[in-house]
């Protein structure tokens, strides 16, 4: 690493703002001397943080983006990747003898910004410059959604979706897209093999469109589970580690996970087959999740960087789905610029306010709010911000606070309760938020 900036600050007032690697990586501001949020368990490291580098003890760390605010009337210093869609250097900051010393392991630009809006304003002006340099157009507005996940999780059935499809009409909810989440498929990586709870997956999507809604689906396209047919039959499709074994993408669903090699011809054709089939089923909303796996380091069929391999994979999906709406999740933030219509900017929401183990990359309202505020500047510039779904049923802790956050920072607005579980307040709040206009940009404090 080399030193790229030294900023004189008062340690009693100054703040350092970290931006994490992907959707779920904690991103927020810290006072000098505060301990930044890091992983608690080793399995979280790969799944929720940047898997190819350990943080240095006692320093702040941004992946391609970090800011120092002296909070004394002086300018905010923004340190950012020089080419954020191609290389994302790790940027570290530490306090030494009255100065914040910033170091980076790659090419960065250093901007002094004395405009209004504090760090969010400074980040927004940096983002505006990135958008202009890349020639990007304004993101398309997001449809409203209903998602099966936060009520039914992997136990969702075809009957559950049909029940809610009928209720949203009966309750006159302004839902554009009915998105079937994880659980319709038999295994992670076997996207065209239905689980035993779904008798006719294509028929279900036809019923959704017959009801006048748009059909949406969830995949984790760059993951392959160890129980899957894909893993058993096509081990050559996986990214490899230095020992020749498959590169770990973490663990979840009670199994080991591995990364699909988006440069391997067989894997490429498989992705084409899957997403072309989805188009034939009438699906025009895709939530692609856990896509950090596409950017994991390792040996691939072609000698390309992890970020290039990741972008190729998402571009392939875009080529297959055409104008369908594309929502990224569990996604490297800066490498995704220009690829998706909407982006999850936070870890998953949960019925609980704080995660049990304290790791704010894990599902909780606290972690989701933390990132949703810190990444407000991305909305309307890189994509539409998805703060995660509205859940309002009575067993949700602090549901009023979560609804307020979605109201303030929700670009993509979706509900994920079983609609038969809503009380009067929940139904009224859900209807109002789904029907409200979304601002072009958000203002965060």
C-alpha positions as CSV (number, residue, x, y, z in Angstrom):
1,X,0.0,0.0,0.0
2,X,1.1,3.6,-0.6
3,X,0.1,6.8,1.2
4,X,-2.4,8.8,-0.9
5,X,-3.5,11.5,1.6
6,X,-2.8,13.0,5.0
7,X,-5.6,15.1,6.5
8,X,-5.1,17.1,9.7
9,X,-8.1,16.6,12.0
10,X,-9.3,17.1,15.5
11,X,-9.8,13.6,16.8
12,X,-12.7,14.7,19.0
13,X,-14.8,15.8,16.0
14,X,-13.5,14.1,12.8
15,X,-15.3,11.2,11.2
16,X,-14.2,8.5,8.7
17,X,-16.8,7.1,6.4
18,X,-16.3,3.5,5.2
19,X,-18.0,2.0,2.1
20,X,-18.0,-1.8,2.1
21,X,-17.4,-4.2,-0.7
22,X,-20.9,-5.5,-1.4
23,X,-24.6,-5.1,-0.5
24,X,-24.3,-6.7,2.9
25,X,-20.9,-5.3,4.0
26,X,-21.4,-2.7,6.8
27,X,-21.0,0.9,5.5
28,X,-21.3,3.8,7.8
29,X,-19.4,6.6,9.6
30,X,-17.1,6.4,12.7
31,X,-15.6,8.8,15.1
32,X,-11.8,8.6,15.5
33,X,-11.2,5.9,18.0
34,X,-14.3,3.9,17.3
35,X,-14.0,0.3,16.4
36,X,-15.3,-0.4,12.8
37,X,-17.8,-3.2,12.2
38,X,-16.2,-6.5,11.1
39,X,-17.2,-10.1,10.7
40,X,-17.8,-12.2,13.9
41,X,-17.6,-15.7,12.3
42,X,-15.3,-16.9,9.6
43,X,-18.1,-18.0,7.4
44,X,-19.4,-14.4,7.2
45,X,-16.1,-13.2,5.9
46,X,-16.5,-14.7,2.4
47,X,-20.3,-14.3,2.1
48,X,-20.6,-10.8,3.4
49,X,-17.3,-9.1,3.2
50,X,-14.5,-8.9,0.7
51,X,-13.2,-12.4,0.7
52,X,-9.7,-11.9,-0.7
53,X,-8.2,-9.6,2.0
54,X,-8.1,-9.3,5.8
55,X,-8.6,-5.9,7.4
56,X,-5.7,-4.5,9.2
57,X,-6.3,-4.2,13.0
58,X,-7.0,-0.7,14.2
59,X,-7.7,1.0,10.9
60,X,-10.8,2.0,8.9
61,X,-11.3,0.4,5.5
62,X,-13.3,1.3,2.4
63,X,-13.5,-0.9,-0.7
64,X,-12.9,1.6,-3.5
65,X,-14.5,4.5,-1.6
66,X,-13.8,6.2,1.7
67,X,-14.3,9.7,3.0
68,X,-12.8,11.8,5.8
69,X,-14.9,14.6,7.3
70,X,-13.0,16.9,9.7
71,X,-16.4,18.4,10.8
72,X,-14.7,21.8,11.5
73,X,-16.0,23.6,8.4
74,X,-13.2,22.3,6.2
75,X,-13.6,20.3,3.1
76,X,-14.5,16.6,3.0
77,X,-11.8,14.4,1.5
78,X,-13.1,11.6,-0.8
79,X,-10.8,8.9,-1.8
80,X,-12.2,6.8,-4.6
81,X,-11.2,4.1,-7.1
82,X,-9.8,5.8,-10.3
83,X,-11.7,3.2,-12.4
84,X,-14.4,1.8,-10.2
85,X,-15.9,-0.6,-12.7
86,X,-12.6,-2.3,-13.4
87,X,-10.4,-2.1,-10.2
88,X,-11.5,-1.6,-6.7
89,X,-8.5,-0.9,-4.4
90,X,-8.7,-1.3,-0.7
91,X,-8.4,2.0,1.0
92,X,-7.3,2.2,4.7
93,X,-7.2,5.1,7.0
94,X,-5.6,5.4,10.5
95,X,-5.1,8.3,12.9
96,X,-1.5,9.2,13.5
97,X,-0.3,12.3,15.5
98,X,-3.1,14.7,14.5
99,X,-3.6,13.4,11.0
100,X,-5.7,10.8,9.3
101,X,-3.3,8.9,7.0
102,X,-4.9,7.2,4.1
103,X,-3.3,4.4,2.1
104,X,-4.4,2.4,-0.9
105,X,-3.3,-0.7,-2.8
106,X,-4.3,0.6,-6.2
107,X,-5.0,3.7,-8.3
108,X,-7.3,6.2,-6.6
109,X,-8.4,9.8,-7.0
110,X,-8.5,12.2,-4.1
111,X,-11.1,14.9,-4.1
112,X,-11.5,17.8,-1.8
113,X,-15.1,18.8,-1.6
114,X,-16.4,21.8,0.2
115,X,-20.0,21.7,-1.3
116,X,-23.2,21.4,0.7
117,X,-24.6,18.2,2.2
118,X,-21.6,16.9,4.2
119,X,-20.2,13.5,3.2
120,X,-23.4,12.4,1.4
121,X,-23.2,15.5,-0.8
122,X,-19.6,14.9,-1.5
123,X,-20.3,11.3,-2.4
124,X,-23.1,12.4,-4.6
125,X,-20.9,14.8,-6.5
126,X,-18.3,12.1,-7.0
127,X,-21.0,9.7,-8.2
128,X,-22.3,12.4,-10.7
129,X,-18.8,12.6,-12.1
130,X,-18.6,8.8,-12.5
131,X,-22.0,8.7,-14.2
132,X,-20.9,11.5,-16.6
133,X,-17.5,9.8,-17.3
134,X,-19.2,6.5,-18.1
135,X,-22.0,8.1,-20.1
136,X,-24.8,6.4,-18.1
137,X,-28.4,7.3,-18.4
138,X,-30.7,7.8,-15.4
139,X,-32.0,4.5,-14.0
140,X,-35.5,3.3,-14.8
141,X,-38.1,3.7,-12.1
142,X,-38.7,0.5,-10.2
143,X,-41.9,-1.5,-10.2
144,X,-43.6,-2.3,-6.9
145,X,-43.2,-5.9,-5.7
146,X,-44.5,-8.6,-3.5
147,X,-41.8,-11.1,-2.5
148,X,-42.4,-14.5,-0.9
149,X,-39.2,-14.6,1.2
150,X,-39.8,-12.9,4.5
151,X,-42.9,-14.8,5.3
152,X,-42.2,-18.3,3.9
153,X,-38.4,-18.4,3.4
154,X,-37.3,-21.7,1.7
155,X,-40.5,-23.4,2.8
156,X,-42.6,-21.5,0.3
157,X,-45.1,-23.5,-1.7
158,X,-47.0,-23.0,-4.9
159,X,-50.2,-22.7,-2.8
160,X,-48.6,-19.9,-0.7
161,X,-48.0,-17.8,-3.9
162,X,-51.5,-18.5,-5.2
163,X,-53.0,-17.4,-1.9
164,X,-51.2,-14.1,-1.9
165,X,-51.9,-13.5,-5.6
166,X,-55.6,-13.7,-4.8
167,X,-55.3,-11.5,-1.7
168,X,-53.5,-8.7,-3.3
169,X,-56.4,-8.3,-5.8
170,X,-59.0,-8.6,-3.0
171,X,-57.1,-6.0,-0.9
172,X,-56.5,-3.7,-3.9
173,X,-52.8,-3.5,-3.3
174,X,-50.8,-1.7,-6.0
175,X,-48.4,-4.5,-6.6
176,X,-46.8,-4.6,-10.1
177,X,-44.5,-7.7,-9.7
178,X,-45.1,-11.0,-7.8
179,X,-41.6,-12.3,-7.2
180,X,-41.1,-15.9,-6.2
181,X,-38.1,-16.2,-4.1
182,X,-35.8,-19.0,-2.9
183,X,-37.5,-22.3,-2.4
184,X,-39.1,-23.0,-5.8
185,X,-35.9,-24.8,-7.0
186,X,-34.6,-28.1,-5.7
187,X,-31.1,-27.0,-5.0
188,X,-28.8,-24.0,-5.3
189,X,-27.4,-24.2,-8.8
190,X,-30.2,-26.3,-10.2
191,X,-32.5,-23.5,-11.3
192,X,-34.7,-25.4,-13.7
193,X,-35.3,-28.4,-11.3
194,X,-38.4,-27.6,-9.2
195,X,-38.7,-28.5,-5.5
196,X,-41.3,-30.9,-4.4
197,X,-43.5,-28.0,-3.2
198,X,-44.0,-26.8,-6.7
199,X,-45.9,-29.0,-9.2
200,X,-45.8,-26.6,-12.2
201,X,-43.4,-23.6,-11.9
202,X,-44.0,-22.3,-15.5
203,X,-47.8,-22.6,-14.9
204,X,-47.5,-20.6,-11.7
205,X,-45.8,-17.7,-13.6
206,X,-48.5,-17.9,-16.2
207,X,-51.2,-17.5,-13.5
208,X,-49.3,-14.5,-12.2
209,X,-49.4,-12.8,-15.6
210,X,-53.0,-13.9,-16.1
211,X,-53.9,-12.0,-13.0
212,X,-52.4,-8.8,-14.5
213,X,-49.2,-8.8,-12.5
214,X,-45.6,-9.1,-13.8
215,X,-43.7,-12.3,-12.9
216,X,-40.5,-12.1,-11.0
217,X,-38.0,-14.8,-9.9
218,X,-35.0,-15.1,-7.5
219,X,-31.7,-16.9,-8.4
220,X,-28.2,-17.0,-7.0
221,X,-26.8,-17.5,-10.5
222,X,-23.1,-17.6,-9.6
223,X,-23.4,-20.1,-6.7
224,X,-23.3,-23.9,-6.9
225,X,-24.3,-25.9,-3.9
226,X,-22.5,-29.1,-2.9
227,X,-25.8,-31.0,-3.0
228,X,-26.7,-29.9,-6.5
229,X,-26.7,-31.8,-9.7
230,X,-24.6,-29.1,-11.3
231,X,-21.9,-29.6,-8.7
232,X,-21.9,-33.4,-9.2
233,X,-22.0,-33.4,-13.0
234,X,-20.0,-30.3,-13.9
235,X,-17.1,-29.7,-11.5
236,X,-15.1,-28.2,-14.4
237,X,-17.5,-25.2,-14.3
238,X,-16.2,-24.0,-11.0
239,X,-13.6,-21.4,-10.1
240,X,-10.6,-23.2,-8.7
241,X,-8.2,-22.4,-5.8
242,X,-4.4,-22.6,-5.9
243,X,-4.6,-26.3,-4.9
244,X,-6.9,-27.1,-7.8
245,X,-10.0,-27.6,-5.7
246,X,-13.2,-25.6,-6.1
247,X,-13.0,-22.1,-4.6
248,X,-15.2,-21.7,-1.6
249,X,-18.0,-19.2,-1.8
250,X,-18.9,-19.8,1.9
251,X,-21.6,-22.0,3.3
252,X,-25.4,-21.6,3.6
253,X,-28.5,-23.8,3.2
254,X,-26.7,-26.4,5.3
255,X,-24.1,-27.0,2.6
256,X,-20.8,-25.8,1.1
257,X,-21.1,-23.3,-1.7
258,X,-18.8,-22.8,-4.7
259,X,-18.4,-20.1,-7.4
260,X,-19.4,-20.7,-11.0
261,X,-16.8,-19.7,-13.5
262,X,-18.5,-17.2,-15.8
263,X,-15.7,-17.6,-18.3
264,X,-16.1,-21.3,-18.8
265,X,-18.0,-22.1,-22.1
266,X,-20.1,-24.8,-20.4
267,X,-21.1,-22.5,-17.5
268,X,-21.9,-19.7,-20.0
269,X,-24.2,-21.9,-22.0
270,X,-25.9,-23.1,-18.8
271,X,-26.6,-19.6,-17.7
272,X,-28.0,-18.9,-21.1
273,X,-30.2,-21.9,-20.9
274,X,-31.6,-20.9,-17.5
275,X,-32.3,-17.3,-18.2
276,X,-33.7,-18.0,-21.7
277,X,-36.1,-20.5,-20.1
278,X,-37.2,-17.9,-17.6
279,X,-37.9,-15.5,-20.5
280,X,-40.0,-18.2,-22.1
281,X,-42.0,-18.5,-18.8
282,X,-43.0,-14.9,-19.0
283,X,-40.6,-13.6,-16.3
284,X,-39.5,-10.0,-16.7
285,X,-38.2,-9.2,-13.2
286,X,-35.0,-10.9,-11.9
287,X,-33.5,-10.7,-8.5
288,X,-30.0,-12.0,-8.9
289,X,-28.6,-12.7,-5.4
290,X,-25.3,-13.7,-3.8
291,X,-23.6,-12.5,-6.9
292,X,-20.4,-11.6,-4.9
293,X,-19.5,-15.2,-5.9
294,X,-18.8,-14.1,-9.5
295,X,-16.0,-11.8,-8.3
296,X,-14.2,-14.2,-5.9
297,X,-10.5,-14.6,-6.6
298,X,-9.4,-17.9,-8.1
299,X,-8.3,-19.7,-11.3
300,X,-10.7,-19.5,-14.2
301,X,-11.0,-21.0,-17.7
302,X,-9.9,-17.6,-19.0
303,X,-7.1,-15.5,-17.4
304,X,-9.2,-12.5,-16.4
305,X,-9.5,-10.4,-13.2
306,X,-12.3,-11.4,-10.8
307,X,-14.1,-8.1,-11.5
308,X,-14.0,-8.7,-15.3
309,X,-15.3,-12.2,-14.8
310,X,-18.1,-10.8,-12.6
311,X,-19.1,-8.1,-15.1
312,X,-19.1,-10.7,-17.9
313,X,-21.5,-12.8,-15.9
314,X,-24.0,-10.0,-15.2
315,X,-23.7,-8.8,-18.8
316,X,-24.5,-12.3,-20.0
317,X,-27.6,-12.3,-17.9
318,X,-28.6,-8.9,-19.1
319,X,-28.1,-10.1,-22.7
320,X,-30.5,-13.0,-22.0
321,X,-33.2,-11.1,-20.2
322,X,-33.2,-8.0,-22.4
323,X,-35.3,-5.2,-21.0
324,X,-36.5,-7.2,-18.0
325,X,-35.9,-5.4,-14.7
326,X,-32.7,-6.5,-13.1
327,X,-32.1,-6.2,-9.3
328,X,-28.7,-7.0,-7.9
329,X,-28.2,-8.3,-4.3
330,X,-25.2,-9.5,-2.3
331,X,-23.4,-7.6,-5.1
332,X,-20.1,-5.9,-5.2
333,X,-21.1,-2.2,-5.3
334,X,-18.7,-0.4,-7.5
335,X,-18.1,-3.2,-10.1
336,X,-21.9,-3.3,-10.6
337,X,-22.2,0.3,-11.9
338,X,-23.9,0.3,-15.2
339,X,-25.1,-3.3,-15.0
340,X,-28.3,-3.4,-13.0
341,X,-31.5,-1.4,-12.8
342,X,-31.8,-1.6,-9.0
343,X,-29.4,-2.6,-6.2
344,X,-29.8,-3.9,-2.7
345,X,-27.7,-1.5,-0.7
346,X,-28.0,-3.3,2.7
347,X,-28.0,-6.6,4.4
348,X,-31.3,-8.4,4.7
349,X,-34.1,-7.1,6.9
350,X,-35.4,-9.3,9.7
351,X,-38.2,-9.3,12.2
352,X,-35.6,-8.4,14.9
353,X,-34.0,-5.0,15.3
354,X,-30.4,-6.2,15.9
355,X,-28.5,-9.4,14.9
356,X,-28.0,-11.9,17.7
357,X,-24.2,-12.2,17.2
358,X,-23.7,-8.4,16.7
359,X,-22.4,-8.7,13.1
360,X,-24.2,-6.0,11.2
361,X,-23.8,-7.8,7.9
362,X,-26.3,-10.3,9.1
363,X,-30.1,-9.9,8.8
364,X,-31.5,-7.1,11.1
365,X,-33.2,-3.8,10.9
366,X,-30.2,-2.0,12.4
367,X,-27.8,-3.2,9.7
368,X,-30.3,-2.5,7.0
369,X,-30.8,1.1,8.2
370,X,-27.1,1.7,8.7
371,X,-26.3,0.9,5.0
372,X,-29.5,2.4,3.6
373,X,-28.6,5.8,5.0
374,X,-24.9,5.6,4.1
375,X,-25.6,4.6,0.5
376,X,-28.4,7.0,-0.1
377,X,-26.2,8.9,-2.6
378,X,-26.3,6.0,-5.0
379,X,-30.0,6.2,-5.7
380,X,-30.9,7.8,-9.0
381,X,-27.3,7.9,-10.0
382,X,-25.9,4.3,-10.3
383,X,-29.3,2.6,-10.0
384,X,-32.5,2.6,-7.9
385,X,-31.7,1.8,-4.3
386,X,-33.4,-1.2,-2.7
387,X,-33.4,-0.9,1.1
388,X,-35.0,-4.4,1.3
389,X,-38.6,-5.3,1.7
390,X,-41.3,-3.7,3.8
391,X,-42.4,-6.1,6.6
392,X,-45.2,-4.8,8.8
393,X,-47.0,-7.8,10.4
394,X,-47.5,-7.5,14.1
395,X,-44.6,-9.8,15.2
396,X,-42.0,-7.4,13.6
397,X,-40.0,-5.5,16.2
398,X,-40.1,-1.7,15.7
399,X,-42.1,-2.1,12.6
400,X,-43.0,1.6,12.6
401,X,-39.3,2.6,12.5
402,X,-38.6,0.2,9.6
403,X,-41.6,1.5,7.6
404,X,-40.3,5.0,8.1
405,X,-36.9,4.0,6.8
406,X,-38.4,2.4,3.7
407,X,-40.6,5.5,3.2
408,X,-37.5,7.8,3.3
409,X,-34.9,5.6,1.5
410,X,-36.9,3.1,-0.5
411,X,-36.4,3.5,-4.3
412,X,-37.6,-0.1,-5.0
413,X,-40.6,-0.7,-2.8
414,X,-41.7,-4.2,-2.1
415,X,-43.8,-6.0,0.5
416,X,-42.9,-9.4,1.9
417,X,-45.5,-10.3,4.4
418,X,-48.1,-13.0,4.0
419,X,-51.0,-10.8,3.2
420,X,-53.3,-12.7,5.5
421,X,-51.0,-11.8,8.4
422,X,-51.6,-8.1,8.2
423,X,-53.5,-6.1,10.8
424,X,-55.2,-2.8,10.0
425,X,-52.0,-0.7,10.6
426,X,-49.9,-3.0,8.5
427,X,-52.3,-3.1,5.6
428,X,-52.7,0.7,5.6
429,X,-49.0,1.2,5.8
430,X,-48.2,-1.3,3.0
431,X,-50.8,0.2,0.7
432,X,-49.6,3.7,1.3
433,X,-45.9,2.9,0.8
434,X,-46.5,0.9,-2.4
435,X,-48.6,3.7,-3.8
436,X,-46.3,6.6,-2.9
437,X,-44.1,8.5,-5.4
438,X,-40.4,7.8,-5.2
439,X,-38.0,10.9,-5.3
440,X,-35.3,11.1,-7.9
441,X,-32.6,11.4,-5.2
442,X,-32.6,10.9,-1.4
443,X,-31.2,13.3,1.2
444,X,-29.4,11.6,4.1
445,X,-28.2,13.3,7.3
